[in-house]
């Protein structure tokens, strides 16, 4: 029997690289900032999915049986929960996102997630479920057939599964019953832009871009996350605030990013930001392999003797180390750094170790995050 234990394991690595040509790419303000007080609202509710083919909640989910009993009682049918044996019903949590200015009668998509011990929601139908907001008010009602985009089949101790069968969606399955209070600013007013990722440099660039586009100092930065924009008089007089916001959102800026190297050792994923820099440093790295060989050794007694055949094991350990070479990492950009590491022929696991050593040596000019 031969057993090989590699000390260094090769893992898949994914590099997210943004070079100088892409670094200057502009993005729209609407893609990195939102209008304050016009955020999305999260809705949720408790519901039941019926019509499952024996893949619903079992005895380990008593709240499902109680929910069915309560529903039937409201319909004029009294059934003792202890007498119920349900396999075609699953208790679920229904969630959705309520966008600003959504009107009564609009349809919204909903997500259905099992909270019991159901094995699949395939083929099920969600019963009428009220969806409430964080204030406890019901804003929408959800109902309809659940689509899971997969399957879960098991028989005879074997099985096959595609995707995640206990979570599904109902496109347009929610109908808005009440509008969430939201209104556009009126009269002499201003709006505030909220950045998705707070950054002083990005906020300053947005403010400067807005002032340049409208040839007026109408925008100021309050902090790293908030940009205050005054509505020009000509848009107030003509009631064209919506048109003004549209023009602001279509403006393009170059967002700034923090220099980061993110490492996920579980998957071998490495993501290097475009602003990462490396000071000149010499690196030597080699791989160590340990091979353990186990061979059976049979010892037989002499003919016509009273001895017994004995089987023993002989173990040999072999250690091999790849020859490492000292290389100078003098790349100052991500492109040069990756080219140098690729020239060294290092594996993903080696790269993770090198990045950690570079940080300890003070040569990595950026934040190292290990997930």
C-alpha positions as CSV (number, residue, x, y, z in Angstrom):
1,X,0.0,0.0,0.0
2,X,1.3,3.4,-0.9
3,X,0.3,6.5,0.9
4,X,1.4,10.0,-0.2
5,X,1.0,13.0,2.1
6,X,1.7,16.3,0.2
7,X,2.5,19.1,2.7
8,X,1.5,21.7,0.0
9,X,-1.8,21.2,-1.7
10,X,-2.6,22.9,-5.0
11,X,-5.9,24.8,-4.9
12,X,-7.8,26.7,-7.5
13,X,-6.9,30.4,-7.4
14,X,-8.9,33.3,-8.8
15,X,-7.3,36.6,-9.3
16,X,-9.4,39.7,-9.7
17,X,-7.0,42.1,-11.4
18,X,-7.7,45.6,-12.5
19,X,-4.8,47.1,-14.5
20,X,-4.0,50.7,-15.3
21,X,-6.2,50.8,-18.4
22,X,-9.2,49.6,-16.4
23,X,-8.3,51.6,-13.3
24,X,-9.5,54.8,-14.9
25,X,-12.9,53.3,-15.9
26,X,-15.7,55.5,-14.8
27,X,-19.0,54.3,-13.3
28,X,-22.3,56.0,-12.9
29,X,-23.2,57.7,-9.7
30,X,-26.4,55.7,-9.5
31,X,-24.3,52.5,-9.4
32,X,-22.4,53.5,-6.3
33,X,-24.8,55.8,-4.4
34,X,-28.4,56.0,-3.5
35,X,-30.8,58.8,-2.6
36,X,-31.2,59.1,1.2
37,X,-34.7,58.1,2.5
38,X,-35.4,56.1,-0.7
39,X,-33.9,52.8,0.4
40,X,-35.4,49.4,-0.2
41,X,-37.6,47.9,2.4
42,X,-37.4,44.2,3.4
43,X,-40.6,42.3,3.8
44,X,-41.2,38.9,5.5
45,X,-43.9,36.5,6.5
46,X,-44.7,33.0,7.7
47,X,-46.5,30.7,5.3
48,X,-47.3,27.1,4.2
49,X,-46.4,25.3,1.0
50,X,-48.8,22.5,0.1
51,X,-49.0,19.9,-2.6
52,X,-45.6,18.3,-2.0
53,X,-45.0,14.7,-3.0
54,X,-44.1,13.3,0.4
55,X,-41.1,15.7,0.8
56,X,-42.8,18.0,3.4
57,X,-42.2,18.5,7.1
58,X,-42.1,15.3,9.3
59,X,-42.8,14.9,13.0
60,X,-39.7,17.0,13.8
61,X,-41.6,20.2,12.8
62,X,-44.7,20.3,15.2
63,X,-45.4,24.0,14.2
64,X,-46.4,22.8,10.7
65,X,-49.1,20.6,12.1
66,X,-50.3,23.3,14.4
67,X,-50.5,25.8,11.6
68,X,-52.6,23.5,9.4
69,X,-54.9,22.8,12.4
70,X,-55.4,26.6,13.0
71,X,-56.0,27.2,9.3
72,X,-58.6,24.4,9.1
73,X,-60.3,25.7,12.2
74,X,-60.7,29.1,10.6
75,X,-62.3,27.4,7.6
76,X,-64.8,25.6,10.0
77,X,-63.0,22.3,10.2
78,X,-61.9,21.1,13.6
79,X,-59.1,18.5,13.6
80,X,-57.0,17.4,16.5
81,X,-53.3,18.1,15.7
82,X,-52.3,14.8,17.2
83,X,-54.3,12.9,14.6
84,X,-52.6,14.6,11.7
85,X,-49.9,12.8,9.6
86,X,-48.7,15.4,7.1
87,X,-45.9,14.8,4.6
88,X,-47.1,17.1,1.8
89,X,-47.0,20.4,3.7
90,X,-43.9,22.5,4.6
91,X,-43.6,25.5,6.8
92,X,-41.7,28.3,5.1
93,X,-40.5,31.9,5.6
94,X,-41.4,34.2,2.7
95,X,-39.2,37.2,2.0
96,X,-39.2,40.0,-0.5
97,X,-37.8,43.4,-1.3
98,X,-40.1,46.5,-1.4
99,X,-38.7,49.1,-3.8
100,X,-39.4,52.8,-3.3
101,X,-42.5,54.2,-5.1
102,X,-44.0,50.8,-5.6
103,X,-47.7,51.3,-6.0
104,X,-50.7,49.2,-5.0
105,X,-51.3,46.4,-7.5
106,X,-47.7,46.1,-8.5
107,X,-46.3,42.5,-8.5
108,X,-43.0,41.7,-6.6
109,X,-40.9,38.6,-6.6
110,X,-40.8,36.6,-3.4
111,X,-38.4,34.0,-2.0
112,X,-39.6,30.9,-0.1
113,X,-37.3,29.1,2.4
114,X,-38.1,26.0,4.4
115,X,-37.8,26.3,8.2
116,X,-38.8,22.7,9.1
117,X,-37.3,19.3,8.1
118,X,-38.8,19.2,4.5
119,X,-36.4,17.7,2.0
120,X,-37.8,19.5,-1.1
121,X,-40.3,22.2,-2.1
122,X,-40.5,20.9,-5.7
123,X,-44.0,21.1,-7.1
124,X,-45.4,22.9,-4.1
125,X,-47.8,25.9,-3.9
126,X,-47.5,28.7,-1.4
127,X,-50.8,29.5,0.3
128,X,-51.8,33.2,0.8
129,X,-49.2,34.7,3.0
130,X,-49.2,38.3,4.3
131,X,-45.8,40.1,4.1
132,X,-45.0,42.7,6.7
133,X,-42.3,45.3,7.0
134,X,-40.1,46.2,9.9
135,X,-42.9,48.4,11.3
136,X,-45.3,45.4,11.5
137,X,-47.6,46.7,8.8
138,X,-48.7,44.3,6.0
139,X,-47.7,45.7,2.6
140,X,-48.1,42.7,0.3
141,X,-49.7,39.3,-0.1
142,X,-47.9,36.4,-1.6
143,X,-49.2,33.2,-3.2
144,X,-48.4,30.9,-6.1
145,X,-46.4,27.9,-7.4
146,X,-42.9,27.6,-6.1
147,X,-40.0,27.2,-8.6
148,X,-36.8,25.7,-7.1
149,X,-34.9,25.2,-10.4
150,X,-33.6,21.8,-9.3
151,X,-34.6,18.4,-7.8
152,X,-33.8,16.0,-5.0
153,X,-34.3,12.3,-5.6
154,X,-33.4,9.5,-3.2
155,X,-34.1,5.7,-3.5
156,X,-32.5,2.6,-2.2
157,X,-29.8,4.4,-0.3
158,X,-28.7,6.4,-3.3
159,X,-29.8,9.8,-4.5
160,X,-29.2,12.8,-6.7
161,X,-29.7,16.5,-6.1
162,X,-29.5,19.6,-8.2
163,X,-29.2,23.1,-6.8
164,X,-30.9,23.8,-3.4
165,X,-34.3,22.2,-3.3
166,X,-35.5,23.7,0.0
167,X,-35.4,27.3,-1.2
168,X,-37.5,28.6,-4.2
169,X,-38.9,31.7,-5.8
170,X,-42.2,32.9,-7.1
171,X,-41.7,35.5,-9.8
172,X,-44.3,38.1,-9.4
173,X,-45.9,36.1,-6.6
174,X,-46.5,39.1,-4.3
175,X,-49.1,41.7,-4.9
176,X,-48.7,45.1,-3.2
177,X,-51.6,46.0,-0.9
178,X,-50.3,49.1,0.7
179,X,-47.7,51.7,-0.4
180,X,-44.7,52.5,1.8
181,X,-44.5,56.2,2.7
182,X,-42.0,57.8,0.4
183,X,-42.2,61.1,-1.4
184,X,-40.0,63.3,-3.5
185,X,-38.7,66.6,-2.1
186,X,-40.8,69.6,-3.0
187,X,-40.1,73.3,-3.0
188,X,-36.8,74.8,-1.9
189,X,-34.9,71.6,-0.8
190,X,-31.9,69.5,-1.3
191,X,-31.1,65.8,-1.7
192,X,-28.5,63.6,-0.1
193,X,-26.5,60.9,-1.8
194,X,-25.5,57.9,0.3
195,X,-22.4,55.9,-0.9
196,X,-22.6,52.1,-0.9
197,X,-19.0,52.0,0.4
198,X,-18.0,55.1,2.4
199,X,-14.8,56.7,1.1
200,X,-13.7,60.3,1.4
201,X,-11.9,60.3,-2.0
202,X,-14.9,58.9,-3.8
203,X,-17.3,61.4,-2.1
204,X,-15.1,64.3,-3.0
205,X,-14.9,63.2,-6.7
206,X,-18.7,62.9,-6.8
207,X,-19.1,66.4,-5.4
208,X,-16.6,67.9,-7.8
209,X,-18.3,66.1,-10.8
210,X,-21.7,67.4,-9.9
211,X,-20.5,71.0,-9.5
212,X,-18.6,70.8,-12.8
213,X,-21.7,69.4,-14.6
214,X,-24.0,72.1,-13.4
215,X,-21.4,74.9,-13.4
216,X,-22.3,75.8,-9.8
217,X,-21.3,75.0,-6.3
218,X,-24.4,73.0,-5.5
219,X,-22.8,70.0,-4.0
220,X,-20.8,69.6,-0.8
221,X,-19.4,66.5,1.1
222,X,-20.8,66.2,4.7
223,X,-18.6,63.1,5.4
224,X,-17.2,60.0,3.8
225,X,-20.7,58.6,3.2
226,X,-23.0,61.6,2.5
227,X,-23.0,64.2,-0.3
228,X,-25.5,67.0,0.0
229,X,-26.8,68.4,-3.3
230,X,-29.0,71.5,-3.6
231,X,-31.7,71.5,-6.2
232,X,-31.1,74.4,-8.7
233,X,-33.9,77.0,-8.9
234,X,-34.8,76.3,-12.5
235,X,-35.6,72.7,-11.6
236,X,-37.7,73.8,-8.6
237,X,-39.7,76.3,-10.6
238,X,-40.6,73.9,-13.4
239,X,-41.1,71.0,-11.0
240,X,-38.4,69.0,-12.6
241,X,-36.7,67.5,-9.6
242,X,-37.1,64.0,-11.0
243,X,-35.3,65.2,-14.2
244,X,-32.5,66.7,-12.0
245,X,-32.0,63.5,-10.0
246,X,-31.9,61.6,-13.3
247,X,-29.1,63.8,-14.6
248,X,-27.1,63.5,-11.4
249,X,-27.4,59.7,-11.4
250,X,-26.1,59.5,-15.0
251,X,-22.9,61.4,-14.2
252,X,-19.8,59.3,-14.2
253,X,-16.9,59.3,-11.7
254,X,-13.8,57.1,-11.0
255,X,-14.4,55.5,-7.6
256,X,-11.4,55.1,-5.3
257,X,-10.6,51.7,-3.6
258,X,-8.5,50.7,-0.6
259,X,-5.5,48.5,-1.3
260,X,-6.5,45.0,-0.1
261,X,-5.4,41.4,-0.5
262,X,-8.2,39.0,0.4
263,X,-7.3,35.3,1.0
264,X,-9.7,32.4,1.5
265,X,-7.6,29.5,2.6
266,X,-10.6,27.1,2.5
267,X,-11.1,27.5,-1.2
268,X,-7.7,28.7,-2.2
269,X,-9.1,32.0,-3.6
270,X,-6.9,35.1,-3.7
271,X,-8.2,38.5,-4.7
272,X,-5.8,41.4,-5.1
273,X,-6.9,45.0,-5.3
274,X,-5.6,47.3,-8.0
275,X,-3.9,49.6,-5.6
276,X,-1.8,47.0,-3.9
277,X,2.0,47.8,-4.0
278,X,5.0,45.7,-3.1
279,X,8.3,47.1,-1.9
280,X,11.4,45.5,-3.3
281,X,12.0,42.2,-1.4
282,X,13.7,38.8,-2.1
283,X,11.7,35.6,-1.8
284,X,12.7,32.0,-1.8
285,X,10.0,29.3,-1.6
286,X,10.1,25.5,-2.1
287,X,7.7,22.6,-1.7
288,X,8.2,19.7,0.7
289,X,6.7,16.2,-0.1
290,X,6.6,13.3,2.3
291,X,6.0,9.8,0.9
292,X,5.1,6.9,3.2
293,X,5.4,3.4,1.7
294,X,3.9,0.4,3.5
295,X,4.8,-3.0,2.1
296,X,3.7,-6.4,3.6
297,X,6.4,-8.9,4.6
298,X,5.4,-12.5,4.9
299,X,7.4,-14.8,7.2
300,X,6.7,-18.6,6.7
301,X,7.9,-21.4,9.0
302,X,10.0,-24.3,7.7
303,X,8.1,-27.4,6.3
304,X,6.6,-29.8,8.8
305,X,7.2,-27.4,11.7
306,X,4.7,-26.2,14.2
307,X,5.2,-22.6,13.3
308,X,2.6,-20.2,11.9
309,X,2.8,-17.8,9.0
310,X,3.2,-14.3,10.2
311,X,2.5,-11.2,8.1
312,X,4.3,-8.0,9.1
313,X,4.5,-4.5,7.6
314,X,7.6,-2.7,6.5
315,X,7.3,1.1,6.4
316,X,9.6,3.4,4.4
317,X,9.5,7.2,4.6
318,X,10.9,9.3,1.8
319,X,11.3,13.0,2.0
320,X,11.8,15.2,-1.1
321,X,12.1,18.9,-1.2
322,X,11.9,20.9,-4.4
323,X,14.8,23.2,-4.9
324,X,13.8,26.8,-4.1
325,X,15.4,29.8,-5.7
326,X,15.8,33.3,-4.4
327,X,13.9,35.8,-6.5
328,X,13.6,39.5,-6.3
329,X,10.0,40.8,-6.1
330,X,10.3,44.4,-7.4
331,X,6.8,44.8,-8.9
332,X,5.1,48.0,-7.9
333,X,1.7,47.2,-9.5
334,X,-0.6,44.3,-9.4
335,X,0.3,43.4,-13.0
336,X,4.0,43.3,-12.3
337,X,3.5,41.4,-9.0
338,X,1.4,38.7,-10.6
339,X,3.8,38.4,-13.5
340,X,6.7,37.9,-11.1
341,X,4.8,35.2,-9.0
342,X,3.8,33.4,-12.2
343,X,7.5,33.4,-13.3
344,X,8.4,31.7,-10.0
345,X,5.9,28.9,-10.9
346,X,4.4,29.0,-7.4
347,X,1.1,27.1,-6.5
348,X,-1.9,28.9,-5.0
349,X,-1.0,27.6,-1.6
350,X,2.5,29.0,-2.1
351,X,1.0,32.3,-3.0
352,X,-1.0,32.5,0.2
353,X,2.1,31.8,2.2
354,X,4.1,34.4,0.3
355,X,1.5,37.1,0.7
356,X,1.4,36.4,4.5
357,X,5.2,36.6,4.7
358,X,5.3,39.8,2.6
359,X,2.9,41.4,5.1
360,X,5.0,40.3,8.1
361,X,8.1,41.7,6.4
362,X,6.4,45.0,5.8
363,X,6.8,44.8,2.1
364,X,3.1,44.5,1.2
365,X,1.6,48.0,1.0
366,X,-2.0,47.1,1.6
367,X,-4.4,45.4,4.0
368,X,-4.3,41.6,4.2
369,X,-7.6,40.0,5.0
370,X,-7.8,36.3,5.7
371,X,-11.4,34.8,5.5
